[in-house]
Amino acid sequence: MTIANEPEAVQAELDSAIDELIAESGITGQKSLIRRIIATGLGLGEDRATRLDLKITAAAIEEMRMAFRLFAPYEDLPKITVFGSARTSETDPLWESARAAAAALSERGWLVVTGAGPGIMEAAATGAGPDRSLGISIRLPFEEAPNAMHEDESRRVTMKYFFTRKLMLVKESSGFICLPGGFGTLDETFELLTLQQTGKAEPVPIVLLDRPGGTFWRGFERFVIEELAGSGMISADDLDRVLITDSVEEAVAEITGFWRNYRSLRWVRDRLVLRVAHAPSDAQLARLNERFGSLCQTGAIERTEPLPEERADRDELELERVTLIPRQRAAGDLYRLIKGLNEIV
């Protein structure tokens, strides 16, 4: 078939070829997104992207595919990611704290996700056991190989890039425990806080767990409050979403308690919808407005049926709902509201 030189004709021919490729591959679902991925790859070729740019893109997509496949069988299980230093020895009380926290959560049905390395990562994987842990390791020139708990490659993937690794360590989990560590641990902790502060990730419990009597995370808190909040770079309540503790029992209670009643949220235009297992009574709703009404930009916290947009998407219609129009930069208050909703159960 002769193609005219007009861009529209060339694009139409290309779209048709992509559709044929998708059909021949036997793909039946999410075809529009598959088409976008293929078209973007071809677009990189048209842009004459450098070899390095193409290698980064190809490796990132390949690594994400491997990680998606790793997590797919465990979609319905709650997951907790544990961060901490690879250099922590088994004789350090932090090692035992990580092991004990992971064991306690594993016993409650949680799957434990780590970076698959030594130190705190090995401690958490040991506590969870090989059947209740998954690892996302990374190839590094100066660090040790994956720990013995993650030798089974069916429960581990190895990545080249930190950004794809961090994505997968965060994306699937419904809670996080960070133990003291170096640059990597602080990077991961600040990323968690940034995602929560900016609303790029849904609210989740974050615990900063120290050794008994330790000062690592209190020093971190002091820096954040005095230097970051003190100079106006963050809001004063931005750290309110985090529990700092040296107690394994408190850490486990924080992770599990966060999901006692609260389930998820969704934005519908300027309205925030919080989905819960049990709706507040009239008296409880009045109390919530007394405690958290200042979170609202206008109006009040209200009980509601699923909104039309939610019904159209069949989005968790079995759950109860409360809604509000929140003011900007009220992340700390939102966490307190979620805890208030959990307290009604």
C-alpha positions in Angstrom: 0.0 0.0 0.0 1.4 3.4 -1.0 1.4 5.9 1.8 1.0 9.6 1.1 3.6 11.9 2.6 1.1 13.6 4.9 1.8 13.0 8.6 -1.8 12.0 9.2 -1.6 9.1 6.7 1.7 7.9 8.1 0.3 7.9 11.6 -2.8 6.1 10.6 -0.7 3.4 8.9 1.5 3.1 12.0 -1.5 2.9 14.3 -3.0 0.1 12.2 0.3 -1.8 12.3 0.5 -1.5 16.1 -3.1 -2.8 16.4 -2.3 -5.8 14.2 0.8 -6.6 16.3 -1.3 -6.4 19.5 -4.0 -8.7 18.0 -1.4 -11.2 16.7 0.1 -11.3 20.2 -3.2 -12.4 21.7 -3.5 -9.4 23.9 -7.2 -8.7 24.7 -7.1 -6.4 27.8 -5.8 -2.9 28.3 -5.0 -2.5 24.6 -5.0 1.3 24.7 -2.2 1.3 27.3 -0.2 -1.4 25.5 -0.5 0.8 22.3 0.9 3.8 24.2 3.9 1.8 25.4 4.7 0.5 21.9 4.1 4.0 20.4 6.4 5.6 22.9 9.2 3.1 22.1 8.9 3.9 18.4 8.8 7.6 19.2 12.2 7.2 21.0 13.5 5.8 17.7 12.0 8.7 15.8 13.6 11.1 18.2 17.0 9.6 17.5 17.5 9.0 21.3 21.0 8.1 22.3 22.1 4.6 23.0 22.3 5.3 26.7 18.8 6.8 26.8 17.5 3.7 25.1 19.3 1.4 27.4 17.9 3.1 30.4 14.4 3.0 29.0 14.6 -0.7 28.0 16.1 -1.8 31.3 13.5 0.2 33.3 10.6 -1.4 31.5 12.1 -4.9 31.7 12.8 -4.5 35.4 9.3 -3.2 36.1 7.8 -6.2 34.2 9.8 -8.6 36.3 8.7 -7.0 39.5 5.1 -6.8 38.5 5.2 -10.6 37.8 6.9 -11.2 41.1 4.1 -9.4 43.0 1.1 -10.6 40.9 0.4 -13.9 42.8 0.2 -11.9 46.1 -2.1 -9.1 45.0 -4.6 -9.8 47.8 -2.1 -9.9 50.7 -1.2 -6.8 52.6 2.5 -6.0 52.4 5.0 -4.2 54.6 8.3 -2.9 53.4 11.2 -2.8 55.8 14.1 -0.4 55.2 17.4 -0.2 57.1 21.1 -0.5 56.9 22.8 -3.3 55.1 25.7 -3.0 57.5 23.8 -3.8 60.7 25.2 -7.0 62.3 23.3 -9.8 63.9 24.6 -8.7 67.4 23.0 -5.3 67.1 19.6 -4.9 68.9 18.3 -3.3 65.7 18.7 -6.6 63.9 16.5 -8.3 66.5 13.9 -5.5 66.4 13.6 -5.8 62.6 13.3 -9.6 62.9 10.7 -9.4 65.6 8.6 -6.8 63.8 8.6 -8.8 60.6 7.8 -12.0 62.4 4.8 -10.4 64.2 3.4 -8.9 61.1 3.9 -12.1 59.1 1.9 -14.0 61.8 -0.9 -11.5 61.2 -1.0 -12.3 57.5 1.4 -9.6 56.1 3.9 -10.2 53.4 7.3 -8.6 54.2 9.2 -6.9 51.3 12.9 -5.9 51.6 15.8 -4.9 49.5 17.0 -8.5 49.7 20.4 -7.5 51.0 22.2 -8.2 54.3 21.8 -6.4 57.6 18.3 -5.1 58.5 17.0 -6.6 55.2 18.1 -10.0 56.1 16.8 -9.6 59.6 13.3 -8.8 58.4 13.3 -11.6 55.8 14.4 -14.0 58.6 11.6 -12.9 60.8 9.0 -13.3 58.0 10.4 -16.6 56.8 11.1 -17.6 53.2 7.4 -18.2 52.4 6.3 -14.8 53.6 9.0 -12.5 52.2 9.9 -11.0 48.8 13.1 -9.3 47.8 13.9 -6.5 45.4 17.7 -6.5 45.2 20.1 -4.3 43.2 23.4 -4.9 41.5 26.1 -2.8 43.2 29.9 -2.9 42.6 30.9 -2.6 46.3 28.1 -4.4 48.2 27.4 -8.0 49.1 25.1 -10.3 47.2 21.5 -11.0 48.1 21.1 -12.6 51.6 20.5 -16.3 52.1 16.8 -15.8 52.7 16.4 -14.5 49.2 18.3 -17.2 47.3 15.1 -18.5 45.8 14.8 -16.5 42.6 11.1 -17.1 42.3 10.7 -14.7 45.3 13.3 -12.1 44.3 14.1 -9.8 41.4 17.4 -8.0 40.8 17.5 -4.6 39.3 20.1 -2.2 37.9 18.6 1.1 38.7 17.7 2.5 42.1 14.7 4.4 40.8 12.9 1.2 39.5 13.9 -0.6 42.7 12.5 2.2 44.9 9.3 2.3 42.9 8.6 -1.4 43.5 9.6 -1.3 47.2 7.0 1.4 47.7 4.2 0.7 45.1 2.9 -2.5 46.5 3.1 -1.9 50.2 0.4 -0.7 52.7 2.9 0.2 55.4 6.6 0.9 56.1 9.1 0.4 58.9 12.3 2.3 58.6 15.2 1.4 60.9 18.4 3.4 61.3 20.7 3.4 58.2 22.9 5.4 56.0 22.4 7.4 52.8 20.2 4.7 51.2 17.8 4.4 54.2 17.5 8.2 54.6 16.9 8.5 50.8 14.1 5.9 51.1 12.6 7.6 54.2 12.6 11.0 52.7 11.0 9.6 49.5 8.2 8.1 51.6 7.6 11.4 53.3 7.7 13.4 50.1 5.2 11.1 48.4 2.9 11.5 51.4 3.3 15.2 51.7 2.6 15.9 48.1 -0.3 13.4 47.8 1.4 11.4 45.2 0.8 8.3 47.3 -2.2 7.3 49.3 -1.9 7.6 53.1 -0.1 4.6 54.7 1.4 4.1 58.2 5.1 4.9 58.4 7.1 3.8 61.5 10.6 5.0 62.3 11.8 2.1 64.6 14.9 2.6 66.7 16.9 0.4 69.0 15.7 0.5 72.6 16.8 3.8 74.0 18.2 4.9 70.6 18.4 8.5 69.5 18.8 8.1 65.7 15.2 8.9 64.7 14.8 11.5 67.5 17.8 13.3 66.0 16.2 13.0 62.6 12.9 14.5 64.0 14.9 17.3 65.6 16.5 18.2 62.3 13.2 18.1 60.5 11.4 20.3 63.0 14.2 22.8 63.7 15.7 23.1 60.3 13.0 22.2 57.7 9.8 23.3 59.5 11.7 26.0 61.4 12.8 27.7 58.2 9.3 27.3 56.5 10.5 24.7 54.0 7.8 22.2 55.2 4.6 22.5 57.3 4.9 22.1 61.0 2.7 19.0 61.0 4.3 17.2 58.1 6.0 14.8 60.4 2.8 14.0 62.3 2.0 11.2 59.9 5.1 9.3 61.3 5.4 7.2 64.5 8.8 7.3 66.1 9.3 4.5 68.6 11.8 2.0 70.0 9.0 -0.5 70.7 8.4 -3.4 68.3 4.9 -3.8 69.8 4.0 -0.1 69.1 5.4 -0.4 65.6 3.2 -3.5 64.8 0.1 -1.9 66.4 0.6 1.3 64.3 0.8 -0.7 61.1 -2.2 -2.9 61.7 -4.3 -0.3 63.5 -4.1 2.1 60.6 -6.3 -0.3 58.6 -8.7 -1.1 61.4 -11.6 0.8 59.7 -10.0 3.0 57.0 -9.6 1.4 53.6 -8.8 3.9 50.8 -9.5 7.3 49.4 -10.3 8.9 46.1 -10.5 12.5 44.8 -13.7 13.4 43.0 -13.1 16.9 41.6 -12.3 19.0 44.8 -14.0 16.5 47.2 -12.0 13.9 49.1 -13.8 10.6 49.6 -12.6 8.4 52.4 -13.8 4.8 52.2 -14.2 2.9 55.5 -15.6 -0.5 56.6 -17.9 1.1 59.2 -19.6 4.5 58.8 -19.7 6.8 61.8 -23.0 7.3 63.6 -24.5 10.7 63.8 -23.0 11.3 67.2 -19.6 10.0 66.0 -19.8 12.2 62.9 -20.5 15.2 65.1 -17.5 14.4 67.2 -15.3 14.0 64.1 -16.4 17.5 62.9 -15.6 18.9 66.4 -12.1 17.4 66.3 -11.3 17.8 62.6 -13.6 20.4 61.1 -10.7 22.7 60.6 -9.4 20.4 57.9 -12.3 21.5 55.7 -11.9 24.3 53.3 -15.7 24.7 53.1 -18.6 22.7 54.6 -18.1 19.8 56.9 -17.2 16.1 57.1 -20.3 14.3 55.8 -21.5 10.7 55.4 -22.4 9.9 51.9 -23.3 7.2 49.4 -20.9 6.3 46.6 -20.6 9.3 44.2 -21.7 9.0 40.6 -18.1 8.8 39.4 -17.4 6.0 41.8 -20.5 4.1 40.7 -19.5 4.5 37.0 -16.1 2.9 37.8 -17.6 0.3 40.3 -15.0 1.6 42.7 -15.3 -0.2 46.1 -19.1 0.3 46.2 -19.4 -2.2 49.1 -17.6 0.3 51.5 -19.1 3.1 53.5 -18.0 6.7 52.9 -17.3 10.1 54.4 -16.4 13.1 52.3 -15.0 16.6 52.8 -13.4 19.4 50.8 -10.0 19.8 52.5 -7.9 22.8 52.7 -4.5 22.7 51.1 -1.4 21.3 52.8 -3.3 19.5 55.5 -1.5 16.2 55.3 -1.0 15.9 59.1 -4.6 16.6 59.8 -5.7 14.0 57.2 -3.7 11.4 59.1 -5.4 12.4 62.4 -8.8 12.2 60.7 -8.0 8.6 59.5 -7.0 7.7 63.0 -10.2 9.2 64.3 -12.2 7.1 61.8 -10.3 4.0 63.0 -11.2 4.9 66.6 -14.9 4.6 66.0 -14.6 0.8 65.6 
